[in-house]
């Protein structure tokens, strides 16, 4: 099927929920995507931070194929080895004691919200239900996760939203302390507001927040859907701030491209979930768990976590060099292979200019170019990105 026909069918038969780039992808290999004409595109978005080990990684393909031949899905009324092994692996390498498996980041955040509220109400009573989240945060598109998202533009037209949420400025301790009430059950935030413009949490802010939550018995939830699984240079971003949350959510890179999400929690908090309180038909199915186990193995024992950390340092250095060259770059910020360039000009046209040069990047919040390539990206490929960015930016001066 030719690219034009595919695009026409998409426009005719799919709901209009995405602003799509004019590129029809036929296949992927490593850090490259290929169109129907066989042209390669350097993928510095990686399925929005999903394909952390690139496209068609042979070990992941083999793990999926092997599991598909054995058992793709069965009900969570039964035990399966891949699910148990994945949960054990996640617990072993994190602060958590228990895991709930689902299918996406939104579902993981929904589970976190329900778990925090149920724990708080079991412990303190029904008046303890409120959840504080951050302005410019992003936690998903289903109704509760959309309500948790601190972006009014995304919520427009979907009211009434779920009650019991309030929003406070990110990295503002004075505002946070002023917002606490006896009803506050949990505080939910991203260590890096990726969709919000690649804004990194202040380390002192997070440490003070952890202290407050402990003293007031408030649940601290970290949404690591985008920052988790090595994206920032460590397996989880919280490791770099010297604190631990009570609940953490994961998805995106966890399955290396296969849909899977996870909500991790301490024993004390996780005990609020009992049979019948939460569930997922497809969550933790053998196929997705087999993929996630292979991803974790490649990160922890196959050297890919370290490879991504080194690549992140190289990318950040290159972007910093660009910022000294072009006055339209206001700031370089991020951690690991989640980097952003804040511009003084509209960033969306630059995304298109890069696409014309067969480099795929992303723009968020209008003026922040976001880079989240696979961990296996080479210095040569990063140089290709930097060269194209330099050429495109030079025409904006």
Helices and strands as residue ranges (DSSP letters): H 3-13, E 25-29, E 32-35, E 40-43, H 46-49, H 58-70, H 81-92, E 98-102, H 105-124, E 130-134, H 143-148, H 152-155, E 165-168, H 173-179, E 184-189, E 192-193, E 199-200, H 203-216, E 219-223, G 237-241, E 247-250, G 252-255, E 261-265, H 267-270, H 286-300, H 304-325, E 329-335, E 338-343, H 348-356, E 359-360, E 362-364, E 368-371, H 379-394
